[in-house]
Amino acid sequence: MLRYGGAMIDASSPSLDPGSLERELGAALSHADAVAETVVPILRHVLSNEDNSLFADEIVARIRGMVRHLAVQLLDRLETAPDGGFPGEHAAGQVAQLSDHLLENDALVRHVHALALEFQLAERLHARFGGDPVLTPLLQAQIASSDPDLAALAMRFLAAQARHGQSQRRMKLPLLELPGDHLHHAILAMQAMETGASSEAAEAAAQGVRRDYDEAATRLGLASLLLARMGADATEALRIDHAGIALFATALELGSDLDRDSAIIATHESQAVRFALALRSAGARVETVRDQCLALHPDLEFPEQFDAIGPDRAAALLASGSSLDGF
């Protein structure tokens, strides 16, 4: 049996021809969509009401910490510290108000949720497979590359990944590490705050954030640049135990129609059908797809008939599913 988000596929049934398998995968993908669409509304309720029953305490705490840290950094930009004070000493009510504004943006909530899941998965993979969770075998090979530009880029990503791990342990998220569209929404939330600051001050703060921002220098920007520089060798990043979750998720984004946050969320058991189809659409061999699914979900029973699903067909099945925008 193959269980994908509560749906069963009887992999042993002789009547399960490729067409039947596609229908079963489509039904499982629809179920995964239904699960995905409920997550942000439920998560927002949990974050607002201290009700952690549906999400692990660690995930909820990490999301709260990251959003609060973003709010503090935005207030640092917006407000002039009083004489003798330091940036970051803000009224608790202001921090809470701006945090609430930030949580109103579904895409931002989804992003910080994905970051929390990414860190949790990195810790879980480290416990299971061992090895350095930051200096992975793939990254180590790029640092040792004879191409000096590739090696330098790999070193920059290594440093960014190490800083990211430290931030996650402190439940923080540097403002300038946000993807550009999320940073834009964060700036809008800051400008909408009623702090007593003039509109000119708010605009100056916004311009300062934009001036200091370099998306290519962020951790996620460096990951994309590194994989692009690797060329055809970037397919090696589609092995999660070899590349680590950070580069794996970016490689899956670049090779499939999933955005990176969706790629992270697809590692959850309820999204396993999306995970398998995304890997296949990215060009991964069936054996690689099976190995990666089992690396994440050891109890999963993978159907032999999956080899009938080629990369183009996997991409079409993914495209025919519902959007993940609500996740």
C-alpha positions, 0 to 999 in steps of 0.5 A: 500500500502507498499512503499519501495524505490518507489516500491508499494506493494498492501497489500490489494490485495487478489491475493498477495499470498506469492510467489507474495509477494516475487517477489514484495519484490525482485523487491523493494530490487533491486530498493533499491540496485539501489538507494544505488549504487549511494550514494557514488559517489554522496556524493563524488561529493557533498563533493568536489564541495560544492553542497549540493542539494542532501544531508542535509547540516547537514550530509554533514557538519558532514562528512566533519568535521569528515574526516578533524578531521581524517586528522589532527590526522594523520598529528599529528602522522606524523609530528613533531610539530615545536618549540613552536607549538602544534600538529594539527597546520598544513598547510590548504593545507596539511589537505585538501590534506589528506582529499581528500586522505581519501575520495578516499576510498569508504568504509571509506566514507560510514562509516562516512556517516553511523555515521552521519546518526546514530547521526541524527537518534538518535536525531530524535528518542529522539525528537519523543520518549523522554528518554535519548538517551545515557542511554537507557532502555536496557542499564540501565537494563544491568548496573543494572545486577547482573552479575558484568562483564556484568554491568561493560561492560555496563558502559564502553559502556555507557561512550563510547557512551557519548563520541561519542555523544560529538564528533559528536556534534563537528563534530569530529571522534577520529582516534582510534575509526575507525574499523580496516579495515578503520584505515588501509586505513587511515594509508595508506593514511597518508603514501602516503602523500608528507609532507617532512617526511621521509619514516622512520618517516611515518612508525614509525607513522604508527606503533605508531597508530597500537600500540595504537589501541585496536578495542575491546575498541572502541565504536563499539567493546564494543557494540559487546562484550556487546551483546555477553555477554547478550546471548539470551537476546540480541534479546531485542536490536532489538527494536530500541526504547528500545535499542537505535540506537547504540545497535540496529544497532550492534544487526541487524549486528550480527543477519543478513548478513548486516554489521553495516554501511548497518544496519544504512543505511537501516533505510532510507526510500528508504531502508525499504525493506532491513530493514524489511527483515534484522530484520526478518532474525535476528529472530525478530517476524513479530509484532516486524518488523512491530513496528520497521518499523513504529517507523522509518516511521510512514506513512508506510503501512505494508502488512499483508502477510509479516508473510508468510516470515520466517527468513530463507526465509528473509535471502535468499531474502537478499542474493539474492539481489545486494551487498551494497559495492557501498553504 
